[in-house]
């Protein structure tokens, strides 16, 4: 090539092509509002929890860990709900998933965990042989594996399932007192009913009949003004009483009798966001506001690094 500018132009063209995500490729962005039931200033100075008159706008992304844009919603998967609260004092990101515990707590095992999911060279499903071999070699993962292979891992909805925070948080009040927090989102329905669990056979049928069933359900509800609602609930522990190391273990649940979930407020989803809007956002666990502090662990730091690197590859400013 005699045109010395041509290689540079080709390089710029290649760089301009959007890079795919490593995980959570298939997803949908929506907007909504959050309103607390009452003031939680006893526990946190965060303005979004300061009183029932405070309404905070949100951006939310629902997605699935394994597969790509063509993967059916009913494939056994780890689904994620990322919520960005646009408060007067900055943005706060709350990242949740459809199973309540993590597979590991040691970040040194993270690459081995990721590799155990891979089919061939892609994260397009669960490689049962390598996955269960990992579980056998790492007994602390059994809890998460049982949740993944229960009805929590086989779902056909984003709005009729429960969501759990992937990381611990501290709430900090005006006196500087810290409270350890775990979060859960619970769907609110106008007419409560017992939803039948999805069976493997029905999941396989739906995957061919309506592979985007969770996305379509969400879109249809919004377009028909039947706005989905989720209730935010929290478990609260005074850090002065949190000496037990198991409370900080992401592979274990907290005893709900000892630490019951407290209703905090309601999230309402009311719009689908445009492509332009959705491509500008990278959700990060470390995006917090006054009164909320991210509890850092090695495993969370690994995921944070992956999210940041992917965002930069996609041209998103952090």
Secondary structure, 3 states (H helix, E strand, C coil): CCCHHHHHHHHHHHHHCCCCCCCCCEEEEEEEEEEECCCCCCCCCCHHHCCCCCEEEEEEEEEECCCCCCCCCCCCCCEEEEEEEEECCEEEEEEEECCCCCCCCCHHHHHHHHHHHCECCECCCCCHHHHHHHHHHCHHHHHHHHHHCCHHHCCCCCCCCCEEECCCEEEECCCCCEEEEEEEEEEECCCCCCCCCCCHHHHHHHHHHCCCHHHHHHHHHHHCCCCCEEEEEEEEEEHHHCCCHHHHCCCCCCCCCCCCCEEEEEEEEEEECCHHHHCCCCCCCCCCCCCEEECCCHHHHHHHHHHHHHHHHCCCCC
